[in-house]
Amino acid sequence: MSDTAAEIASQPDVWVRALAHADRARDELLAPGERMLVLGCGTSWFVAQSLAELRERAGFGETDAVCASEFVPRRRYDRIVAVTRSGTSTEVLDALRKAGAGARTVAITAVRGEPVDSLTDGQVVLDFADERSVVQTRFPTTVLALARHVFGEDLAPVVADGRTALATDLPADPAPIEHLVFLGTGWTVGLAHEAALKVREAAQAYSESYPAKDFRHGPVAVAGPASLVWSFGDTPAELDDVARDAGATAYRDGLDPLAQLVLAQRFALAMAVHRGLDPDRPRLLTRSVVLTP
């Protein structure tokens, strides 16, 4: 079994382990009434998008998400949270340096003792969720599972659905699929972006992601018989008909959105294997993007 496959399969158990860190996460992520910014790059940016929507929806305060490489310190924040598995990504470190004084800075990371520690006031360290694989799977889902728990959601049905997602059949045979479109709404837009990234990283395949209703505003034009249009969360059911009218396969299920992401990870892995690719060694990618000056 590849490292990626093993890490995908471990997720429900790792989510349960995350509950032991709830007090620390609650201290750093709730901050009722504070204006919060969540930063990240790649997968961590998509986690930031979902986390920001979850926190604001739960009523704890205004929360923005920004790609770390695009951060410009124009607005005032009470707290800046950086999501960084490795703690070494150059753009995240640069964004924290730009933040200046006045805001509490926090890192959500999987590794202790990395450069992000000296640039943040506090850390939520999920080292048990770290991964050998370059392609992230369990670390981002664990961050979101823990966040949902501390924001007041019951994690038990999420874990149960995660186990179902590991056992259920894939929604399609990856062999004839050449194009994937992932759709989300609210906090699941970030999950849709992350699912599409997994397909690109692991399987080197053509994948897109959009807020669900935006599918009709142009993206549907490239959907066809080799397309799989996959919905996350409570997206409008009529979009399935839009996809089918384009000749595509439409897929949705009743699982929790985090479990739906697990299923999408499995699909990306299966697609990589079908294409003869090693998902543990994705083309042109490294565990962390560290730029030389």
N, C-alpha and C positions, 0 to 999 in steps of 0.2 A: 504494500500500500504506500502511495506517495505521501510525503509530508502534508501536502495540501489536502488530500483526501482524509487523512487522519484528523487534521485540524477542523475540517468541516464537520466531521462526525462527532467531534468532542463538544460542540457548541452548547447543547442543552445542559450538560453537566457543568460546563464552565460558567454559564449564566447563573446556575445555582450557587456556585462558589463565590460569585460576585456579591451575593447578599451579605457576606461577612464584612464587606467594605462599605456598607450602606451609611454608617455614621459619618465616615470621612467624606463620602460623596455628598451627603446631605449638607454638611457644613460648607462645602465649596460650590455646590451647584444650585441650591435653593435661593439663598440670599434674597429673601422677599423684599420687593420694592426696588431693588438695585437694577440699574441699566447694565446689561451684560453683553459682551462681544465674545463670540466663539470663533476661533481661528483654526485653520488646518489646510493641508495641501493634499490633493488627490483624494484617496478614500477618506482621509480625516476631514477634508472640506465637506464632503457629503454627509459625514457623521455630524459635523458642525451644523449643517442646514437642518437636519432632522432634530438634533438636540435643541436648537434655538426655537423651533416651532413647538416642540413638546413643552419646553419651559414656559413660553409665553402663553400657550393654550391652557396650561395648568394654573395660570394666574399669578405667577411669581414675579413678573416684571417684564419690561421691554427687553427683547433679546435679538441681537443681530448675528448673522453669520457671514464671514468674509473669507475669501481665499487669501491665505497669508501673503502670497506674492503680490496681491493687489491692495494690501492694507495701506491706507494713508490716514494718519492720526488727525482727522478733522473734527470728530465728534467726541464728546465727553462720555466716558464709561466709568462705572463704579468698579467693574470687575471684568477682566479679560481672561478667558479660558482658552488655552492652546491644546488641541488634540494632536498628539504626536507619538506614534507607537515607539519609534526609536529614540526620541529625544535629541535627534541630531540634524534634522532637516534644516538646511540653510535658510530657506524662506521663512520658516516659523521662527527661528532664532532672530532673524533680522527684524521681523514684525514686532517681536517682544522688545527688542532694543529701541525701536521707534516709539513704543507706547509711552515712554517717559514716566514721570512720577504722577501719583494721584489715584491710580486704579490698582486694586489688588490683582495680582497676576497668579494664575493657576495653570499647572500642566496636568493633563490626563495622559499617562504614558505607561509603557510596559517595561521600562528599563530604569533602574536606579543608577545614579552617579554619572549621568550624561550632561552635556552642556546646558540643556534646558533647566536643570535644577538651579543653577546659579542665576538664571534670569527670571525665576518665578518665586513668589512668596510661599506658595504651597503646592503640593503634588498629590494627585490621586494615582497611586502606582498599582496597576493591574498586571503584575509580573506573571501570574499564573495563566494569563490569557495571551502571553507572548507567543510568537510563531517562528518556526524555522523558515517557512516559506516567504518568498518575496511578495507574493500575492496575498494580501490581507483577507482574512475571513473571520476568524473568531474574535480577534481584538475589537474590531469596530462593532460587531453585534453585541459584544459584552459591554462595551461602553453604553450603548443605547438601552440594553436590558437593565443595567444598573440605574441609568438616568430615569427610565420609566418607573422603576420601583420607588426611587426616592421622590419622584413627583406624585406618587400616590396610587400608581396602578398595581394591580395584583399580578405578580409574575407567574403564578402557578399555571394558568391556562396558556401563557406564552411558551413556557417550557414544554408543556404537553404537546402543543402544536409543533414545536421545534422537533420533538421526537417523531411526530407524524411525518414531517417534511423529510426526515432522513430515511423513512421506510416506504414512502409512497412512490408510485411510478412517475417518471419524468413526464411532463405534459406533451412531449413530442419526441420523435426520433431525431437526434441532432444531424443525422446524415444529410437530409435534403434541405436543411435550414441554412440559408446564406445571409440572412438579415434579421436582426432582432430589434424590437422597439419595446421599451419598458415605460409604462405610464404610472404616475402616482398623483396623489393629491394631499395637500396639507403636509404633515411630517413625512409621508411616504414618497414625496418627490425626491428627497435625498436618497431614499432606498432605491428608487428607480435609477437614479444616476449611478449609484454604486453597483447595481446589478449589471448595467451596461458596461461599466468599467471592467468588471470581472470577465465578461465575455471578450472584451478587447485584449486584456492582459493575458488571460490564460489560453484563449483559443485563437487569437489574432483574427477575430471575425468582426464583421460590420455590425455595430450595435449603436442604438440611439436611445435617448431618454428625454421625456418631456413631462411638464404638468399635463394631466390627462386631457383636459378640454382643448389644449393647444394642438393635439394630434390632428384635428380637422383644419388647422390654420397653416397648412403647408406640408407637414411631414407625411401625411397619408399619401402624397403624390408618389412616393418611392416604394410604397408597400405593394407586394405582389405575391404570387404563389409560393415563393421561397421565403416569405416573411413570417415571423412569429411575433404577434403583438400581445404583450404580457402585462396585465394590470395588477398593481399593488394597492391593497386597501380598498376604500370605498369610492372607487372611480365610477362614473356613469356607465351603466350596463349597455346603453345604446352605442357606446364606442365599439363594442364587440361587433355590432352589425356594420359599422363603418369599416372596420378591418376586414370583415368577411366580404363586403361589397368590393373591396380592393383585391380580393383573391387571397388574402392572407389567412393564416390560422390565428384565432383569438383564444386567449387562455386567461382564466381567472379562477380562483378557488376561495373557500371560506376560511382559510387559515389566517392566523395572526400575521400581519405584515412582516414581522421579523422572521417568522418561520417561512414566509414566502421568499424572503431573501436567501435563506438556507437552500431552498429548492432551486433557486436561480444559480446559486454557487455550484450546486451539483450538476446543473445543466451545463454551465461553463466548463466544468471539469470533464464531463462526458464529451463535449464538443472538442475539447483539446485532445483527448485520447483518440477520438475518431479521426482527427487531422494528423495524428502521429506526433503531437507536440508534448513536451515535458512541462507540465504546469508548475513544477518546482523551480524551473529555470526559464522564466519568460523572456522573450526576445527584448534586448536593449534595456532591461529593467534591473534595478538594484533595490535592496531592502530600504535604503534611505538615499535621498538625493542630497549629497553634500557637494556644494559648488566651491571651486577654488577661486580666490579673489582675482 
